[in-house]
Amino acid sequence: PGPAIRKSLLEATRTAAAVFTVLIGALLFGYFLTITQVPQKVTEILTGMGLGRYGVLALIMLMYLVLGCLMDAMAMIILTVPIIFPVI
């Protein structure tokens, strides 16, 4: 039982480190987006396209579909919320 517990604790530590790395990266990314005013510019572009509510929703869903093929769900949501929230 000793080596199994040690192995599981090591794996849990690696998983937690990966999650915290993504969170720290997302915080820095959010700070960068705030400084560069990217969410405001994306909102202006999407509202200027004249797609309406459902068109913007379709674009967001398409973006998440493509990103879902490339990224983990939690990382994807954490990284895109600072951009998508002001649009919605």
C-alpha positions as MATLAB code, in Angstrom:
seq = 'PGPAIRKSLLEATRTAAAVFTVLIGALLFGYFLTITQVPQKVTEILTGMGLGRYGVLALIMLMYLVLGCLMDAMAMIILTVPIIFPVI';
ca = [
       0.000    0.000    0.000;
       2.883    2.433    0.650;
       4.254    2.774   -2.889;
       0.747    3.019   -4.368;
      -0.164    5.930   -2.099;
       3.114    7.655   -2.884;
       2.533    7.185   -6.617;
      -1.026    8.565   -6.406;
       0.121   11.585   -4.366;
       2.831   12.300   -6.930;
       0.304   12.100   -9.759;
      -2.104   14.398   -7.891;
       0.717   16.896   -7.363;
       1.548   16.860  -11.075;
      -2.091   17.403  -11.984;
      -2.444   20.281   -9.515;
       0.745   21.875  -10.843;
      -0.595   21.672  -14.396;
      -3.918   23.244  -13.363;
      -2.189   26.054  -11.466;
       0.120   26.703  -14.411;
      -2.903   27.140  -16.661;
      -4.580   29.413  -14.090;
      -1.493   31.602  -13.732;
      -1.177   31.808  -17.505;
      -4.851   32.737  -17.793;
      -4.482   35.504  -15.209;
      -1.509   36.950  -17.069;
      -3.385   36.619  -20.349;
      -6.409   38.413  -18.868;
      -4.175   41.215  -17.611;
      -2.599   41.530  -21.062;
      -6.033   41.649  -22.684;
      -7.133   44.380  -20.296;
      -4.116   46.521  -21.112;
      -4.459   46.094  -24.875;
      -8.275   46.488  -24.833;
      -8.797   43.410  -27.013;
     -12.261   42.535  -25.596;
     -13.573   46.009  -26.438;
     -12.206   45.780  -29.980;
     -13.661   42.282  -30.494;
     -17.021   43.533  -29.248;
     -16.897   46.453  -31.671;
     -16.011   44.150  -34.580;
     -18.785   41.654  -33.804;
     -21.447   44.299  -33.324;
     -20.282   46.072  -36.468;
     -20.765   42.911  -38.542;
     -24.524   43.109  -38.090;
     -24.943   39.393  -37.376;
     -27.421   39.787  -34.557;
     -27.630   37.719  -31.404;
     -27.767   34.312  -32.997;
     -25.016   35.036  -35.508;
     -22.634   36.058  -32.726;
     -23.667   32.980  -30.748;
     -22.973   30.788  -33.786;
     -19.499   32.329  -34.168;
     -18.746   31.731  -30.489;
     -19.922   28.123  -30.743;
     -17.814   27.586  -33.860;
     -14.781   29.026  -32.072;
     -15.328   26.688  -29.118;
     -15.761   23.746  -31.460;
     -12.408   24.419  -33.123;
     -10.662   25.131  -29.819;
     -12.191   21.993  -28.312;
     -10.310   19.953  -30.881;
      -7.028   21.515  -29.773;
      -7.270   22.244  -26.043;
      -8.492   20.877  -22.745;
     -11.962   22.150  -21.823;
     -10.937   23.874  -18.598;
      -7.963   25.649  -20.173;
     -10.079   26.671  -23.154;
     -12.787   28.222  -21.000;
     -10.357   29.979  -18.675;
      -8.480   31.523  -21.595;
     -11.508   32.615  -23.616;
     -13.819   33.993  -20.920;
     -12.027   37.409  -20.756;
     -12.689   37.855  -24.473;
     -16.148   36.277  -24.798;
     -17.787   37.690  -21.640;
     -17.805   41.342  -22.784;
     -19.177   40.273  -26.176;
     -22.108   38.478  -24.602;
];
